[in-house]
Amino acid sequence: MISNSKFVIGVDFGTDSVRALLVDASNGQEVSNEVFYYTRWKQNLYCDPKINQYRQHPLAHIEGLEFVVKSVVKKSEVPPELIKSICIDTTGSSPIPINRNGVPLALTPKFSENPNAMMVLWKDHTAIEEANEINKLASSWDGEDFTKFVGGIYSSEWFWSKILHIIRADDTVKSEAYTWMEHCDYMTYLISDVKDLSKFKRSRCAAGHKAMWNKLWGGLPDKPFLNCLDKYLGDLRDRLYSETYTSDTLAGNLNSEWASKFGLSTSTTVAVGTFDAHAGAVGAGIEKRSLVKVMGTSTCDIIVVEDNELKSRLVRGICGQVDGSVIPSHFGLEAGQSAFGDVIAWFKNLFFYPFEKFLNESSLISEKQKSLILDETSRKFIDSIAKEASALSLDKAIPVALDWVNGRRSPDANQELKSSISGLSLATQAPHLFKALVHSICFGSKMIVDRFENEGIKIESVIGVGGVARKSPYIMQTLANVLNMPIKITASDQTPALGAAIYASVVGMIHKDVKTAIEIMGSEFETEYYPQADLVEKNKTYYQQYKNLAQFAEANTKSSSS
């Protein structure tokens, strides 16, 4: 059976871990998988939440990549010559400073412990002032508005604002960073046999959604615009790229070093890299008028439309509309929430902190008993409180909360915003607050759907992807009620990795195009949530209260740049 099959590997880098998936491209069967958790991230190294600094050491990702791919190859027992291609997706925008030799600065002795030389993770918001500066310039200078295809607002989460912040904060990095690469580009570059930085193929997805690349103005923003921000950026443009490529395109073959590390051959092809959410949309079988929600710590919401449907329309306040970023010949439209699962994680940490602290300080039980109790309660905490919250009716005892614990990604990016909660009383208990927070993330999603539809992009169904979608029935049912749409949940535990594998199957010349590969390899659905009519109506009133609070909070949030 194996001898008649051809196999591909999808690699998915998330915030906490990286996983690899080896797939039989003839039918989409997942043959083997592996996960690696970043130890440095677990230890909170190089991060400072007080200033919204989140950095990751590229070495953690390199170690993880070797471990997961080597493992899936070994566990599968598939002959290396039958593994035709590999594709990598990552979080983004997560740029890395690179020296002239194509090596991340953090991998050199001088910068090995310097957070400014590391990957500036997607959730890092240290560049708020720089993003404000970019937006002010884009709307006031005499040239092209380079933000118009990214919703009209450039974010602190993205490529140029992060680079601008780092070079202003650290002269040593500025002086030695010859170029910068998105995470998905660097990991692909690392394993491919194309080592000329000027010839290496950069991701259309990353460039279009986060770096303001567009064919309309010949690629990246022009030098006069970048020079107005900092001459370094203008000079950097010459050391970046002019063309970009979709992920059904060959980036190169595995180089000998990494072929040996993986247990593969140099005949294995490497696809152009991409972002996790966009790969997840492919793995989920995205189609026209469906919204794919990739739900983890944050969300990315992906829609594809044909050019004749978009008709050069500029969709206000989203994270971009990019030709080929999801499916070639279609425009990929991206929105999302800066916190989704993170809202629930914040709640858990808030309430779990005193319990964990006092338990650890207790002298009444053994260390082993403490560990067992903490493990059990940690696992059961959210499920238990979700059960209680689901039994509560939407009445005056339920507070109103905003989901902006990590700012707002869309619609209308503003990372300076903070969450607010109103309607607290002596009657408010933990399940009431949890219910309010669950509704807040669902209402944040509703704001995105409303923006798309108000801009003429029709949505008829929702596909849920990721850990929150598969493990949180209460959240998914609430979301179906709030959106008043059915929500299908993918059966695959590794949908972004599966999407990356689908791209790889085209690059490996197994399938003729991405659409065909999706039909054969795309994930099935394990369940579907339908709106509950009585709760749909009750949620309409509650949603209006959310919007009222959001309007008040935003109007009374002072910008640090004002």
Order of alpha helices (4+ residues) and beta strands (2+ residues): beta-beta-beta-alpha-beta-alpha-beta-beta-beta-alpha-alpha-alpha-beta-alpha-alpha-alpha-alpha-beta-alpha-beta-beta-alpha-beta-beta-alpha-beta-beta-alpha-alpha-beta-beta-alpha-beta-alpha-alpha-beta-alpha-alpha-beta-alpha
